[in-house]
């Protein structure tokens, strides 16, 4: 159980921003954190939850291990240093691209936990992977655990060892709560196997977008979802992995919610890049909404051009034209600099 001191505010609310699939390197696109930090400023989260694929698959594959460690640290710095400066607690789990390279997940976690705002735990050593832990959120009066956040390494599936730990810990929390389940939600990288059926059954009534096929981990056996339905504490499972999916669909008493890519380092859809905002209520309920970067923040010619040039899914000619417009607008308003020139170069590489 994590030692993090998380607590509902005096209004009985606890706010989370889920960001996922940065999938970038040590020269992260500036636009990624510009938008994330705008969301932080507006929504004032109590916790940032990063749900995996935190780096390029090639970062950490360098010939010498010490070089891989250096570049992973530089990559983490791009998004962790701004959070650290703001003093916002941050939790992280690993995705499939995080396991590529010479550094194990536990070695990568050693880099992450050095940041002062880290509230993740490596988890029990016998559990498969790294970052299988839970984050209790105390009631506003600090007298009880009012909500619980489960975090899993979903690589190779959430199988027997992790589920045994989950049930054991959930039952301990239940006992401490007078025999009542502590309401909970799950954060991990991959969708659970049952998301395939949930999305299919929702059909045209799906809340949000499903622009690519739901892709659970190949080793997922469906045990996680079934076990959590039986345990009865989990209200929702939040995940990423599928960069252009943004749905939230109820299924057998548990909401299944996907967040798209929050970055510009890899593929995405022009209008669905963003993050998920979650508000927990001390009474055990919650609300969630998608924050789409383009719809929310691109209101003028400059911001639209900047967003367009960074959108990896667009043709090169479209991006080059947008970069030219962006530089022209910066010259007009007197903000053009070597940083702007470098930003355009990184976006077009």
C-alpha positions as CSV (number, residue, x, y, z in Angstrom):
1,X,0.0,0.0,0.0
2,X,1.4,3.4,-1.0
3,X,2.5,5.8,1.7
4,X,1.2,8.8,-0.4
5,X,-1.0,11.2,1.6
6,X,-3.9,11.8,-0.7
7,X,-7.1,13.3,0.7
8,X,-10.5,14.6,-0.4
9,X,-10.9,18.4,-0.1
10,X,-13.3,20.2,2.2
11,X,-16.0,20.0,-0.5
12,X,-15.7,16.2,-0.6
13,X,-14.0,16.2,-4.1
14,X,-10.8,14.7,-5.4
15,X,-9.7,15.5,-9.0
16,X,-7.5,13.4,-11.3
17,X,-6.0,14.1,-14.7
18,X,-5.2,11.0,-16.6
19,X,-2.6,11.4,-19.3
20,X,-1.5,8.5,-21.5
21,X,0.8,7.4,-24.3
22,X,3.2,10.4,-24.4
23,X,5.4,7.9,-26.4
24,X,8.1,10.5,-27.0
25,X,11.8,10.9,-26.5
26,X,14.2,13.3,-24.8
27,X,13.3,16.0,-27.3
28,X,9.6,15.9,-26.5
29,X,7.3,18.1,-28.6
30,X,6.9,21.4,-26.7
31,X,3.2,21.3,-27.5
32,X,2.5,18.2,-25.4
33,X,3.3,19.8,-22.1
34,X,2.0,23.2,-23.1
35,X,-1.5,21.7,-23.4
36,X,-1.2,19.4,-20.4
37,X,-0.1,22.3,-18.2
38,X,-3.0,24.4,-19.5
39,X,-5.3,21.6,-18.3
40,X,-3.5,21.5,-14.9
41,X,-3.9,25.2,-14.5
42,X,-7.7,25.1,-15.3
43,X,-8.7,21.8,-13.6
44,X,-6.3,22.0,-10.6
45,X,-5.9,18.2,-10.1
46,X,-5.0,16.6,-6.9
47,X,-3.2,13.8,-8.8
48,X,-1.7,13.2,-12.2
49,X,-2.1,9.6,-13.4
50,X,0.2,8.6,-16.2
51,X,-1.0,5.4,-17.8
52,X,1.9,4.1,-19.7
53,X,3.9,4.2,-23.0
54,X,5.9,7.0,-21.4
55,X,8.8,6.8,-23.9
56,X,9.6,5.8,-27.5
57,X,10.2,2.0,-27.8
58,X,13.7,2.9,-29.0
59,X,14.6,5.0,-26.0
60,X,16.7,2.9,-23.7
61,X,17.9,0.5,-26.4
62,X,21.2,2.4,-26.8
63,X,24.3,0.2,-27.0
64,X,25.5,0.9,-23.5
65,X,23.1,0.6,-20.6
66,X,24.3,3.8,-18.9
67,X,23.3,5.7,-22.1
68,X,19.8,4.2,-22.1
69,X,19.5,5.3,-18.5
70,X,20.6,8.8,-19.4
71,X,18.1,9.1,-22.2
72,X,15.2,7.7,-20.3
73,X,15.9,10.2,-17.5
74,X,16.0,13.0,-20.0
75,X,12.6,11.8,-21.4
76,X,11.1,11.6,-18.0
77,X,12.4,15.1,-17.2
78,X,10.3,16.5,-20.1
79,X,7.1,15.7,-18.3
80,X,8.1,15.2,-14.7
81,X,10.0,18.4,-14.0
82,X,7.0,20.7,-14.7
83,X,4.9,18.6,-12.4
84,X,7.6,18.7,-9.8
85,X,7.8,22.4,-10.0
86,X,4.1,22.6,-9.4
87,X,4.2,20.1,-6.5
88,X,1.5,17.9,-7.9
89,X,1.5,14.2,-6.9
90,X,2.1,12.0,-9.9
91,X,1.6,8.2,-10.3
92,X,2.8,6.1,-13.1
93,X,2.3,2.6,-14.6
94,X,4.1,1.0,-17.5
95,X,3.0,0.3,-21.0
96,X,4.2,-2.1,-23.7
97,X,6.7,0.4,-25.2
98,X,8.2,1.0,-21.8
99,X,9.5,-2.6,-21.6
100,X,11.6,-2.3,-24.8
101,X,15.2,-1.7,-24.1
102,X,18.0,-2.7,-21.8
103,X,16.5,-1.3,-18.5
104,X,14.0,-3.4,-16.6
105,X,10.8,-1.8,-15.4
106,X,12.2,-1.8,-11.9
107,X,15.3,0.0,-13.1
108,X,13.2,2.5,-14.9
109,X,11.1,2.9,-11.7
110,X,14.2,3.8,-9.8
111,X,14.6,6.8,-12.1
112,X,11.0,7.8,-11.7
113,X,10.8,7.5,-7.9
114,X,13.7,10.0,-7.6
115,X,11.2,12.8,-8.4
116,X,9.9,14.4,-5.3
117,X,6.2,14.2,-6.5
118,X,6.3,10.5,-7.2
119,X,3.6,8.6,-5.3
120,X,3.9,5.3,-7.1
121,X,5.3,2.1,-5.6
122,X,7.2,-0.6,-7.3
123,X,4.9,-3.2,-5.6
124,X,5.7,-6.6,-4.1
125,X,8.7,-8.1,-5.8
126,X,7.0,-11.5,-6.5
127,X,4.3,-9.8,-8.6
128,X,4.9,-9.8,-12.4
129,X,6.2,-6.5,-13.7
130,X,6.5,-3.3,-11.7
131,X,4.1,-0.7,-10.3
132,X,1.3,-3.0,-9.0
133,X,0.2,-0.9,-6.0
134,X,-2.8,1.0,-4.6
135,X,-3.4,4.6,-3.5
136,X,-5.8,5.1,-0.7
137,X,-7.6,8.5,-0.6
138,X,-8.6,9.6,2.8
139,X,-11.9,11.3,3.6
140,X,-12.0,15.0,4.0
141,X,-11.8,14.6,7.8
142,X,-8.9,12.2,7.5
143,X,-10.6,9.5,9.5
144,X,-11.2,6.8,6.9
145,X,-10.2,5.6,3.4
146,X,-13.0,7.0,1.3
147,X,-11.7,5.8,-2.1
148,X,-9.0,3.5,-3.4
149,X,-7.0,3.6,-6.6
150,X,-5.7,0.3,-8.0
151,X,-2.6,0.6,-10.3
152,X,-1.5,-2.4,-12.4
153,X,1.3,-3.3,-14.8
154,X,-0.9,-4.8,-17.5
155,X,1.9,-6.1,-19.6
156,X,1.5,-9.9,-19.9
157,X,-2.0,-9.5,-18.5
158,X,-3.3,-9.0,-15.0
159,X,-3.2,-12.6,-13.9
160,X,-3.2,-14.8,-10.8
161,X,-0.4,-13.3,-8.8
162,X,-1.7,-9.8,-9.2
163,X,-5.3,-10.8,-8.6
164,X,-4.4,-12.7,-5.4
165,X,-2.7,-9.5,-4.1
166,X,-5.7,-7.4,-5.3
167,X,-8.3,-9.6,-3.5
168,X,-6.2,-9.8,-0.3
169,X,-5.7,-6.1,-0.1
170,X,-9.3,-5.2,-1.1
171,X,-10.5,-7.5,1.7
172,X,-8.2,-5.9,4.2
173,X,-9.6,-2.4,3.2
174,X,-13.1,-3.8,3.5
175,X,-12.5,-5.2,7.0
176,X,-11.1,-1.8,8.1
177,X,-14.2,-0.1,6.6
178,X,-16.6,-2.0,8.8
179,X,-17.3,-4.8,6.3
180,X,-18.2,-2.5,3.4
181,X,-16.2,-2.4,0.2
182,X,-14.1,0.8,-0.2
183,X,-15.2,2.2,-3.6
184,X,-12.3,2.0,-6.1
185,X,-11.1,2.5,-9.6
186,X,-8.3,0.9,-11.7
187,X,-5.6,2.6,-13.7
188,X,-3.5,0.5,-16.2
189,X,-2.2,0.7,-19.7
190,X,-4.1,-2.0,-21.6
191,X,-7.8,-2.4,-21.9
192,X,-9.2,-5.5,-20.2
193,X,-10.3,-8.3,-22.5
194,X,-14.0,-7.6,-21.9
195,X,-13.7,-4.1,-23.4
196,X,-14.0,-5.8,-26.8
197,X,-17.5,-7.1,-26.0
198,X,-18.5,-3.9,-24.2
199,X,-17.7,-1.7,-27.2
200,X,-19.3,-4.1,-29.6
201,X,-22.5,-4.3,-27.6
202,X,-22.7,-0.5,-27.1
203,X,-22.6,0.0,-30.9
204,X,-23.9,3.4,-32.0
205,X,-24.7,4.3,-28.4
206,X,-21.0,4.3,-27.4
207,X,-20.1,7.4,-25.4
208,X,-17.0,8.7,-27.1
209,X,-15.0,7.5,-30.0
210,X,-13.6,4.1,-30.9
211,X,-11.5,4.8,-34.0
212,X,-9.3,1.7,-33.8
213,X,-9.8,-1.8,-32.7
214,X,-9.7,-2.4,-28.9
215,X,-6.4,-4.1,-28.2
216,X,-6.0,-5.9,-24.8
217,X,-2.6,-7.4,-23.9
218,X,-2.3,-10.7,-25.9
219,X,-1.9,-12.7,-22.6
220,X,-5.0,-11.2,-21.0
221,X,-7.3,-14.1,-20.0
222,X,-10.2,-12.1,-18.8
223,X,-9.7,-13.0,-15.2
224,X,-9.1,-9.4,-14.0
225,X,-12.5,-8.1,-15.0
226,X,-14.4,-11.1,-13.7
227,X,-12.5,-11.0,-10.4
228,X,-13.3,-7.4,-9.9
229,X,-17.0,-7.8,-10.7
230,X,-17.1,-10.5,-8.1
231,X,-15.2,-8.4,-5.5
232,X,-17.6,-5.6,-6.1
233,X,-15.4,-2.6,-5.2
234,X,-14.3,-1.3,-8.6
235,X,-16.5,1.4,-10.2
236,X,-14.3,2.0,-13.4
237,X,-11.2,0.8,-15.2
238,X,-9.2,3.6,-16.9
239,X,-6.6,2.8,-19.5
240,X,-4.9,4.1,-22.7
241,X,-2.9,2.1,-25.3
242,X,-5.4,2.6,-28.1
243,X,-4.3,6.2,-29.2
244,X,-7.4,7.3,-30.9
245,X,-10.1,5.8,-28.6
246,X,-11.9,8.0,-26.1
247,X,-15.0,6.0,-25.1
248,X,-16.4,5.3,-21.6
249,X,-18.9,2.4,-21.6
250,X,-20.7,0.6,-18.7
251,X,-20.4,-3.1,-18.7
252,X,-21.6,-5.5,-16.0
253,X,-21.4,-2.8,-13.3
254,X,-18.0,-1.5,-14.2
255,X,-17.3,1.5,-16.5
256,X,-14.5,0.9,-19.1
257,X,-12.9,4.1,-20.2
258,X,-10.1,4.7,-22.7
259,X,-7.9,7.8,-22.9
260,X,-6.3,8.7,-26.2
261,X,-2.7,9.8,-26.6
262,X,-1.9,13.0,-24.7
263,X,1.2,13.7,-26.7
264,X,2.4,14.4,-30.2
265,X,5.2,11.9,-30.4
266,X,3.4,9.2,-32.2
267,X,0.2,8.5,-34.0
268,X,-3.2,10.0,-33.0
269,X,-6.3,11.6,-34.5
270,X,-6.3,15.3,-35.2
271,X,-9.4,15.9,-33.1
272,X,-9.1,13.4,-30.3
273,X,-5.7,14.2,-28.8
274,X,-6.2,15.1,-25.2
275,X,-6.6,13.7,-21.7
276,X,-9.3,12.5,-19.3
277,X,-10.5,14.5,-16.3
278,X,-12.0,12.5,-13.4
279,X,-13.7,13.9,-10.3
280,X,-14.3,11.6,-7.4
281,X,-16.9,12.3,-4.8
282,X,-16.5,11.3,-1.2
283,X,-19.9,9.5,-1.3
284,X,-18.3,6.9,-3.7
285,X,-19.6,8.3,-7.0
286,X,-17.5,9.8,-9.8
287,X,-17.7,11.8,-13.0
288,X,-15.4,11.9,-16.0
289,X,-15.0,13.8,-19.2
290,X,-12.6,14.0,-22.1
291,X,-10.6,17.2,-22.7
292,X,-9.8,17.5,-26.4
293,X,-6.9,19.8,-27.0
294,X,-7.9,21.1,-30.4
295,X,-11.5,21.9,-29.5
296,X,-10.5,23.5,-26.2
297,X,-7.4,25.4,-27.0
298,X,-7.1,26.1,-30.7
299,X,-9.1,29.3,-31.2
300,X,-6.9,31.5,-33.4
301,X,-4.7,31.2,-36.5
302,X,-1.5,30.8,-34.5
303,X,-2.7,28.0,-32.2
304,X,-4.4,26.1,-35.1
305,X,-1.2,26.3,-37.2
306,X,1.0,25.1,-34.3
307,X,-1.4,22.2,-33.5
308,X,-1.5,21.2,-37.2
309,X,2.3,21.1,-37.7
310,X,2.7,18.8,-34.7
311,X,0.0,16.3,-35.7
312,X,1.9,13.3,-36.9
313,X,-1.0,11.8,-38.8
314,X,-1.2,14.6,-41.3
315,X,0.7,14.6,-44.7
316,X,4.2,16.3,-44.6
317,X,3.1,19.1,-47.0
318,X,0.2,20.0,-44.7
319,X,2.5,20.1,-41.7
320,X,5.1,22.2,-43.6
321,X,2.5,24.7,-44.7
322,X,1.3,24.9,-41.1
323,X,4.8,25.4,-39.8
324,X,5.3,28.3,-42.2
325,X,2.1,29.9,-41.0
326,X,3.1,29.4,-37.4
327,X,6.4,31.1,-37.9
328,X,4.8,34.0,-39.8
329,X,2.3,34.5,-37.0
330,X,5.1,34.5,-34.4
331,X,7.0,37.1,-36.4
332,X,3.9,39.3,-36.5
333,X,3.4,39.2,-32.8
334,X,7.1,39.5,-32.0
335,X,7.5,36.1,-30.3
336,X,9.7,34.5,-33.0
337,X,12.9,33.1,-31.6
338,X,15.4,30.3,-31.9
339,X,13.1,28.2,-29.7
340,X,10.3,28.6,-32.2
341,X,12.6,27.6,-35.0
342,X,13.7,24.5,-33.1
343,X,10.1,23.6,-32.3
344,X,9.2,23.6,-36.0
345,X,12.3,21.5,-36.8
346,X,11.4,18.9,-34.2
347,X,7.8,18.8,-35.4
348,X,8.8,18.2,-39.0
349,X,11.5,15.7,-38.4
